[in-house]
Structures are given as structure tokens and as C-alpha cells.
Amino acid sequence: MVYKFKDEEISLENLTRLYGAVVIDMQGEIAEMSLEWFDLYGDKVAFKAFVLVFDYTPVGESVRNKKVLSFETKEELIEAMSEVAQFFQK
């Protein structure tokens, strides 16, 4: 299975995790946080982007193997998440 986003093709095979998140700047530290966390504390940090993370890292591995798509709005992220979910509902 392959998800096509703009000019990219992203394999959905061998995914270990797939999740939406938000990238923030907290006093100079860049971090990924959950959407729920951002809803609660987003006013205390600098927003960078909404992201959809395709994580292929095998369980127990410390070196991350992931593909990240960035979005300016939460609505764009939710739309992409819905498109990817279609592949898993078949």
C-alpha cells in the first residue's frame, strides 16, 4: 500500500506506528507533542507545525526510521489522517 501526498509516495507497509502530532518550540527546545497536549498547553509554547508521522522503527530499536509530513493547520492534518485511514479500512 502506498499513500500519495503531493509529489511523494509513502509506503504503508511495515509501519509500527502512525500518529498525528504538533511540533513546538519550548524555550529553544524543538519537540513533538501530542495533539491533546497542545490543546491543553499550546498557549504556553511556540507553534511550529502539525505533523503526520509514519514510523517504521522496529520495536526495541533506538535509531528512529520515520517519514514526517508537515501541515500548517490542524484541519489539513486531520484530512491527511482520514485519507491514510481509508487504506486500513479496506
Number of C-alpha atoms within 10 A of each C-alpha: 10 12 15 12 12 6 5 10 11 14 14 17 9 11 14 13 13 17 13 21 21 23 20 21 15 12 9 9 7 13 12 16 16 13 18 11 11 18 9 9 10 15 9 12 14 14 16 16 19 26 26 20 17 21 18 18 16 14 8 6 8 8 8 10 12 14 14 15 16 17 17 12 11 16 11 14 21 16 11 18 16 11 14 17 12 10 12 9 6 5
